[in-house]
Amino acid sequence: MLSSGRILPKADGYGSNSENGSGPAYSGDPFFAILRIKSNVGNNLSLGLCYEKDAGETFLSGKKPEYLSGFVQYKGKGLIKQVVLGNFQLNHGMGLVNGSGFMHSIKSFRVNRQSLQRIRAFSSKSESGFERGVAIRMDLKLLELITWFSSRNLDLSTFKIDKGNTQVDWREHLLYTGLHRTVSEMDGRDLACRLSGGIQALFSHHQLHAGIAYSAESTGLSGSGIKSLEMQSNPNKNQHLSLHGTWLRKDWQIFGEMALADLKFLAVLAGIRWEANDFLQGLLLMHHYGRSYLGSQPSAYASGNKVTNETGMALHLHLEPGKRISSDFTGELFHYPGPRYLTQLPSFGQRYSLT
């Protein structure tokens, strides 16, 4: 699939206004271009490739493509169930450590064996939220194992970096947009480097699925970042440990995850789903994310787009009171024990929905 186009009218960034007072602010033309290739090779191999140039970017970054994402994937039926070489996403448990998408409503919240442990080959135009390296999934009958290693260069925002600080938390300065149009965006390109790896085991017996995951990561300056910023790397080293599982009975299911960051900062997400009869089903969800908790790429149920500094509970009811009539009610309460956006004091939030 090949697509290209542009947005009219032309933005101010293509004109004479710029960051340094000379020439356009954007380095490239206003056209965007996307090229995607996917192919299945026999019954076990598949591959994917994606090239993207955003509006305002150049087609090449030096001698390299502006953005390239791809994978080669093997799927089998024996001991080795899946191998992905290239870009991939992970999902552990409820997603407190590694997840594949935020759940802003509990209406469609589902937990099963597949969602507790997953490798997803990645060839999307999104330039964040993925790993780059190798991931392997193995089936040992009652036990399923996932192991992975990833190495990625990442962009930095250099605006607030104190070069006199020898203990910089580089994770606070990472950029996730993937845009390389302006001088500052291009100057921050690939200045950081992130190495990560880990292992996860999932035990399954009848309707019980219980897992444990351990991962470690190191985030610091890349070689070009050390040279550009004239600083030593002093990488941030972090560890994550997660216990998660689900138990399904005839009319109800309990599930949850407890995660530790650096083996001391806690996050918990747990719930119970029940089905009283064909006309009444419900879900109760509770969570607590410590103020200092930070997952690797956390992605779970939250009021915003961060799994941090939040405690709350939510209730969802689905009723079918009559023929051709169905209704859904959702109520959510949130408590933020520390400062958040535009609020320097502990605060509360609530949401209700009736359909």
C-alpha positions in Angstrom: 0.0 0.0 0.0 1.3 3.4 -1.0 -0.3 6.6 0.0 0.7 10.3 -0.3 -0.9 13.7 0.1 -0.7 17.0 1.7 -2.9 19.3 3.9 -4.1 22.7 2.6 -3.7 25.5 3.3 0.1 25.5 3.8 1.1 25.8 7.4 3.2 28.8 8.7 6.1 26.4 9.3 6.8 26.2 5.6 7.1 30.0 5.3 9.8 32.5 6.4 9.1 32.2 10.1 11.6 29.9 11.8 13.2 29.1 15.1 16.6 30.7 14.2 15.3 33.5 12.0 16.5 32.3 8.6 14.4 30.2 6.2 11.4 28.0 6.8 11.0 26.3 10.2 10.3 23.0 8.6 13.2 21.2 6.8 11.0 19.3 4.2 8.1 19.8 1.9 4.4 19.7 3.0 3.8 16.2 1.4 3.5 13.0 3.5 4.2 9.6 2.2 3.5 6.1 3.6 4.6 2.7 2.1 3.5 -0.6 3.6 4.4 -4.1 2.6 3.2 -7.3 4.2 3.7 -10.8 3.0 3.2 -14.4 4.1 5.9 -16.8 3.1 4.6 -20.3 3.3 2.7 -21.4 6.4 5.1 -20.3 9.1 6.9 -17.1 7.9 5.6 -13.6 7.6 7.2 -10.2 7.1 6.1 -6.6 7.3 7.7 -3.3 6.4 6.6 0.3 6.8 8.2 3.6 5.6 6.8 6.9 6.6 7.7 10.5 5.9 5.6 13.0 7.8 4.6 16.4 6.4 7.5 18.8 6.9 10.2 16.1 7.1 12.7 15.2 4.4 12.5 11.9 2.6 15.9 10.8 3.9 17.7 11.5 7.2 21.3 11.7 6.0 21.6 8.5 4.0 18.9 6.6 5.9 15.1 6.5 5.4 13.3 9.0 7.5 11.5 6.2 9.4 11.5 2.5 8.8 9.7 -0.2 10.8 9.6 -3.9 10.0 9.8 -7.5 11.2 10.3 -11.1 10.2 8.1 -13.5 12.1 8.0 -17.3 12.5 5.0 -19.2 14.0 5.2 -22.9 14.7 3.3 -25.6 16.5 6.1 -27.3 18.5 8.4 -26.1 21.3 9.0 -22.7 19.5 5.6 -21.1 19.0 6.8 -17.7 17.8 9.9 -15.8 17.0 10.0 -12.1 15.9 13.1 -10.4 14.6 12.8 -6.7 14.2 10.0 -4.5 15.8 7.5 -6.0 18.2 5.2 -5.1 21.1 4.8 -7.0 24.4 1.9 -7.5 26.7 2.3 -8.8 30.3 -0.7 -9.3 32.5 -2.9 -6.2 32.8 -0.2 -4.1 31.1 1.3 -2.4 34.2 4.8 -3.1 33.0 4.4 -3.7 29.2 1.0 -3.1 27.5 -0.4 -2.6 24.1 -3.1 0.1 24.7 -4.8 2.2 27.4 -8.2 1.1 28.5 -10.1 4.4 29.3 -13.4 2.6 29.8 -14.1 -0.7 31.6 -17.1 -1.6 29.4 -14.9 -3.7 27.1 -12.4 -4.9 29.6 -11.5 -8.5 28.9 -8.8 -10.8 30.4 -7.9 -14.2 29.0 -4.8 -16.4 28.5 -3.9 -14.6 25.2 -4.1 -11.1 26.7 -1.9 -12.1 29.7 1.1 -13.0 27.5 1.5 -11.8 24.0 4.1 -10.9 21.4 2.8 -8.7 18.5 4.9 -8.2 15.4 5.0 -4.5 14.7 5.3 -2.6 11.4 3.1 0.4 12.0 3.8 4.1 11.2 3.7 4.9 15.0 7.2 5.8 16.1 6.9 4.9 19.8 5.6 2.2 22.0 7.5 -0.7 20.6 10.7 -2.7 21.1 13.4 -3.5 18.5 15.3 -6.7 18.7 14.3 -10.4 19.1 11.4 -12.0 21.0 10.7 -15.7 21.4 7.6 -17.5 22.8 8.0 -21.2 23.8 5.3 -23.8 24.8 6.3 -26.2 27.6 2.8 -27.7 28.0 1.6 -26.3 31.3 4.2 -23.5 31.1 4.6 -20.9 28.4 7.7 -18.8 28.3 8.5 -15.4 26.6 12.0 -14.0 26.5 13.2 -10.9 24.6 16.0 -8.4 24.1 15.6 -4.9 22.6 18.0 -2.1 21.7 16.6 1.3 20.4 17.9 4.8 19.8 15.4 7.4 21.0 14.9 11.1 20.6 15.6 13.6 23.4 14.2 17.0 24.3 17.3 19.0 25.2 15.5 22.1 26.3 15.6 21.5 30.1 18.7 19.3 30.4 21.1 20.6 33.0 24.6 19.7 31.7 26.0 20.2 35.2 23.8 17.4 36.6 25.6 14.1 36.6 22.4 12.1 37.6 19.9 13.0 34.9 16.8 10.8 34.6 16.9 10.5 30.8 13.4 8.9 30.8 11.9 12.4 31.7 13.4 13.9 28.5 12.4 11.3 26.0 10.3 12.4 23.0 7.6 10.2 21.6 6.2 12.1 18.6 8.8 10.9 16.0 8.6 14.2 14.2 11.8 15.5 12.7 10.9 18.8 11.0 12.4 21.7 13.0 15.9 22.4 14.1 15.3 21.4 17.7 13.5 18.2 16.7 16.4 17.1 14.4 19.0 18.1 16.9 17.4 15.8 19.5 17.3 12.8 17.2 18.7 9.5 18.4 20.5 11.2 21.3 19.3 8.5 23.8 19.7 4.7 23.8 17.6 2.2 25.6 18.5 -1.5 26.2 15.9 -3.8 27.7 15.3 -7.5 28.1 13.4 -10.0 30.3 11.5 -13.2 30.7 8.0 -14.1 31.5 6.4 -17.5 32.5 2.7 -18.3 32.4 1.3 -21.4 34.2 -2.0 -22.7 33.0 -4.2 -25.4 34.5 -7.8 -25.7 33.6 -9.3 -22.3 34.2 -6.3 -20.9 36.2 -3.7 -18.8 34.5 -0.9 -17.3 36.6 2.2 -15.6 35.5 5.4 -13.9 36.7 7.6 -11.5 34.7 10.9 -9.9 35.3 12.5 -7.2 33.1 15.5 -4.9 33.3 16.3 -1.8 31.2 19.0 0.8 30.9 18.3 4.3 29.4 21.1 6.7 28.7 22.9 8.7 26.1 23.8 7.1 22.8 27.2 7.7 21.2 25.9 10.7 19.2 24.2 12.0 22.4 27.5 11.9 24.4 29.2 13.7 21.5 26.5 16.3 20.9 25.7 17.2 24.6 29.3 16.8 25.7 28.1 14.8 28.7 28.8 11.3 30.2 25.9 8.9 29.7 25.3 7.7 33.4 22.4 5.6 32.3 19.3 5.0 34.5 19.0 1.3 35.3 15.5 0.0 36.2 14.0 -3.3 37.1 10.4 -4.5 37.0 8.7 -7.5 38.6 5.1 -8.5 38.0 2.7 -11.2 39.3 -0.5 -11.6 37.4 -3.3 -14.0 36.7 -6.9 -14.9 36.3 -9.3 -17.6 37.6 -12.5 -18.3 35.7 -15.5 -20.1 37.2 -18.9 -20.8 35.7 -20.5 -17.5 36.6 -17.6 -15.3 37.7 -13.9 -14.4 37.1 -11.3 -12.8 39.3 -8.1 -11.3 37.8 -5.3 -8.9 38.8 -1.7 -7.9 38.6 0.8 -6.6 41.2 3.9 -4.9 39.8 7.0 -3.5 41.4 9.3 -0.9 39.8 12.9 -1.0 41.0 11.6 -3.6 43.4 10.0 -0.9 45.8 7.4 1.2 43.9 4.0 -0.6 43.8 1.2 -0.7 41.3 -1.9 -2.9 41.6 -4.8 -3.5 39.2 -7.5 -6.1 40.1 -11.1 -6.9 39.4 -14.0 -9.3 39.5 -16.5 -10.1 36.7 -19.8 -11.9 37.3 -22.8 -13.0 35.3 -25.8 -13.3 37.5 -28.0 -14.6 34.6 -28.6 -14.0 30.9 -29.9 -10.5 31.7 -27.5 -9.1 34.3 -23.7 -8.9 34.1 -21.3 -6.8 36.1 -17.6 -5.8 36.5 -15.9 -4.2 39.5 -12.3 -2.9 39.0 -9.9 -1.4 41.5 -6.4 0.1 41.0 -3.6 1.8 42.9 -0.6 3.3 41.1 2.1 4.6 43.4 3.3 8.2 42.9 6.8 7.0 42.0 5.7 4.0 40.0 6.8 3.9 36.3 6.5 0.9 34.1 8.7 0.1 31.1 5.9 1.0 28.6 2.9 0.8 30.9 -0.5 0.7 29.3 -3.5 -0.2 31.4 -6.8 1.2 32.8 -6.3 4.8 33.9 -8.2 8.1 33.9 -5.5 9.6 31.7 -2.6 8.4 29.5 -0.2 7.6 32.4 -0.1 4.8 34.9 1.1 6.9 37.8 -0.1 8.8 40.9 -3.7 7.4 40.8 -6.0 5.3 43.0 -9.6 4.5 42.1 -12.4 2.1 41.5 -15.0 1.5 38.7 -18.2 -0.4 38.3 -19.9 -1.5 35.1 -23.4 -3.1 34.8 -25.0 -4.5 31.7 -28.8 -5.2 31.9 -31.3 -6.5 29.4 -34.6 -5.7 31.2 -36.9 -6.5 28.3 -37.1 -7.8 24.7 -34.9 -5.7 22.3 -33.8 -3.5 25.3 -30.3 -3.3 26.7 -28.7 -0.8 29.0 -25.2 -0.1 30.4 -24.1 1.9 33.4 -20.6 2.9 34.3 -19.4 4.8 37.3 -15.7 5.7 38.0 -14.0 7.4 40.9 -10.4 8.6 40.9 -8.1 9.9 43.7 -4.8 11.7 42.9 -2.8 11.8 46.1 -0.1 14.1 44.6 0.2 17.0 42.2 -1.1 16.5 38.6 -1.8 18.7 35.6 -2.9 22.2 36.8 -3.4 21.0 40.3 -0.8 21.2 43.1 -2.9 19.6 45.8 -4.5 16.1 46.2 -7.6 15.9 44.1 -10.5 13.7 43.0 -12.2 12.9 39.7 -15.4 11.1 38.7 -17.1 9.9 35.5 -20.6 8.4 34.9 -22.2 7.0 31.8 -25.6 5.6 31.1 -26.6 4.1 27.8 
